[in-house]
Amino acid sequence: MTDTVSFKLLLAVVPGLLGFLGSWIGARIALSGFRRQRAFDKRLDWYERAAKSLRHLAQRIEVAMTFQREEDVDPEFLKKLWRQIQSAHLDLDEVVYEAGFYGSAAAIALMNKIGHTVQGVADSSEAFDPDAIGEDVRDAALEKVEGLIARLRKAHAPLVAEGRRHLGLDEVSWMGRLARA
């Protein structure tokens, strides 16, 4: 009689335990997948913002330098353009600061290098403010600012390539490999 009760009790408890264990394992797998997807999304967002910040700063500098060379440009308009460069510089600084959280080692090194370069030019140009630069060094400072355009554009392609590599965007899935075979 005791064996029958024990067996019936076991029949009642084991499915419940197996169901709980299966649910727990399923929840852990789902949570792990969610975390991986969230991390991927944050890294992708960072690479996108980093690439945009490089392009945006280069464009702002190019526009300001174009108008800086003109003779009859409203000084207030020029100040506005240079403030836009300052704002774009701050955006780039933010992305450089976040590189350690989301970028690969190569992306971190690239962003640190470009951030250091931009900051050096900002330091020599009074934070991208030609009116604050002395007349005797203004032309040299503006040449350094203009030189940033090519450096920023040159950094864009390697950053995008590194982002694609780091995120695995160019990898072919095992199903894709089978289809190619």
C-alpha positions as MATLAB code, in Angstrom:
seq = 'MTDTVSFKLLLAVVPGLLGFLGSWIGARIALSGFRRQRAFDKRLDWYERAAKSLRHLAQRIEVAMTFQREEDVDPEFLKKLWRQIQSAHLDLDEVVYEAGFYGSAAAIALMNKIGHTVQGVADSSEAFDPDAIGEDVRDAALEKVEGLIARLRKAHAPLVAEGRRHLGLDEVSWMGRLARA';
ca = [
       0.000    0.000    0.000;
       2.822    2.397    0.864;
       4.492    1.650   -2.436;
       1.315    2.582   -4.286;
       0.980    5.868   -2.375;
       4.658    6.676   -2.918;
       4.345    5.885   -6.609;
       1.210    8.030   -6.979;
       2.895   10.870   -5.067;
       5.920   10.545   -7.306;
       3.678   10.595  -10.402;
       2.091   13.825   -9.133;
       5.317   15.611   -8.120;
       7.717   14.666  -10.960;
       5.732   16.266  -13.812;
       5.376   19.442  -11.755;
       9.113   19.536  -11.058;
       9.937   18.811  -14.684;
       7.510   21.529  -15.809;
       9.049   24.024  -13.390;
      12.575   23.074  -14.477;
      11.641   23.368  -18.160;
      10.021   26.757  -17.582;
      13.025   27.974  -15.613;
      15.459   26.858  -18.336;
      13.262   28.422  -21.038;
      13.101   31.715  -19.147;
      16.885   31.740  -18.693;
      17.440   31.108  -22.403;
      14.950   33.836  -23.375;
      16.523   36.329  -20.953;
      19.988   35.523  -22.266;
      18.818   36.095  -25.857;
      17.186   39.365  -24.840;
      20.399   40.561  -23.189;
      22.460   39.658  -26.264;
      20.021   41.486  -28.548;
      19.986   44.540  -26.288;
      23.795   44.636  -26.181;
      23.936   44.288  -29.964;
      21.434   47.135  -30.392;
      23.436   49.412  -28.080;
      26.689   48.665  -29.900;
      25.062   49.238  -33.286;
      23.608   52.531  -32.056;
      27.033   53.642  -30.816;
      28.744   52.821  -34.126;
      26.019   54.707  -35.998;
      26.349   57.755  -33.724;
      30.153   57.638  -33.940;
      30.106   57.569  -37.753;
      27.525   60.363  -37.868;
      29.503   62.504  -35.436;
      32.607   62.269  -37.634;
      30.644   63.208  -40.744;
      28.676   65.930  -38.959;
      31.779   67.667  -37.554;
      33.514   67.519  -40.951;
      30.464   69.056  -42.647;
      30.161   71.813  -40.056;
      33.829   72.724  -40.430;
      33.570   72.713  -44.216;
      30.576   75.071  -44.190;
      32.175   77.433  -41.678;
      35.466   77.514  -43.565;
      33.652   78.277  -46.822;
      31.935   81.294  -45.298;
      35.041   82.312  -43.310;
      36.827   82.973  -46.616;
      34.038   85.216  -47.943;
      34.463   88.978  -47.694;
      30.968   90.226  -46.938;
      29.583   87.589  -44.539;
      27.532   88.716  -41.564;
      29.748   88.302  -38.455;
      26.785   87.001  -36.435;
      26.168   84.325  -39.046;
      29.828   83.279  -38.828;
      29.616   83.104  -35.030;
      26.587   80.840  -35.388;
      28.499   78.531  -37.745;
      31.452   78.307  -35.343;
      29.090   77.576  -32.426;
      27.695   74.710  -34.497;
      31.226   73.348  -34.806;
      31.643   73.634  -31.049;
      28.396   71.708  -30.571;
      29.466   69.020  -33.049;
      32.788   68.786  -31.199;
      30.934   68.146  -27.933;
      28.872   65.434  -29.659;
      32.073   63.793  -30.879;
      33.557   64.001  -27.367;
      30.523   62.182  -25.998;
      30.908   59.366  -28.516;
      34.643   59.120  -27.780;
      33.862   58.894  -24.069;
      31.354   56.072  -24.682;
      33.742   54.096  -26.900;
      34.957   51.983  -23.994;
      31.438   50.739  -23.355;
      30.442   49.738  -26.869;
      33.364   49.727  -29.291;
      35.890   47.050  -30.084;
      39.524   47.629  -29.125;
      40.259   48.884  -32.648;
      37.256   51.249  -32.591;
      38.256   52.567  -29.171;
      41.796   53.267  -30.398;
      40.513   54.979  -33.548;
      38.014   57.154  -31.673;
      40.563   58.062  -28.988;
      43.034   59.073  -31.685;
      40.525   61.209  -33.576;
      39.216   62.682  -30.311;
      42.754   63.635  -29.291;
      43.415   65.152  -32.718;
      40.216   67.207  -32.674;
      40.875   68.379  -29.118;
      44.372   69.459  -30.100;
      42.982   71.591  -32.913;
      40.290   72.937  -30.594;
      42.966   73.938  -28.086;
      44.985   75.739  -30.747;
      41.920   77.534  -32.133;
      40.412   78.704  -28.846;
      37.717   76.009  -29.006;
      36.908   76.743  -32.656;
      36.457   80.472  -32.124;
      38.362   82.523  -34.747;
      37.385   85.816  -33.088;
      39.222   84.779  -29.928;
      42.420   83.891  -31.796;
      45.074   86.542  -32.182;
      45.503   87.985  -35.683;
      49.102   86.757  -35.821;
      48.146   83.050  -35.411;
      44.618   83.029  -36.868;
      45.584   81.797  -40.345;
      47.673   78.933  -38.946;
      44.861   77.935  -36.575;
      42.287   78.042  -39.367;
      44.530   75.825  -41.510;
      44.585   73.272  -38.689;
      40.802   73.452  -38.409;
      40.431   72.976  -42.150;
      42.859   70.054  -42.031;
      40.455   68.232  -39.735;
      37.962   67.773  -42.567;
      40.125   65.208  -44.359;
      41.119   63.478  -41.112;
      37.516   63.104  -39.996;
      36.436   61.773  -43.381;
      39.409   59.424  -43.491;
      38.456   57.977  -40.070;
      34.882   57.282  -41.170;
      35.518   54.266  -43.435;
      37.732   52.328  -40.984;
      35.224   52.967  -38.190;
      32.327   51.643  -40.273;
      34.373   48.621  -41.381;
      35.346   47.876  -37.777;
      31.745   48.238  -36.656;
      30.564   45.768  -39.293;
      33.311   43.330  -38.269;
      32.669   43.758  -34.538;
      28.919   43.305  -34.926;
      29.268   40.394  -37.339;
      27.224   42.119  -40.025;
      29.333   40.664  -42.824;
      29.294   37.107  -41.515;
      27.291   34.584  -43.443;
      24.998   32.379  -41.359;
      25.370   28.610  -41.480;
      22.166   28.504  -43.563;
      23.698   30.995  -45.995;
      26.815   28.863  -46.264;
      24.692   25.820  -47.042;
      22.831   27.735  -49.734;
      26.125   28.784  -51.357;
      27.476   25.239  -51.395;
];
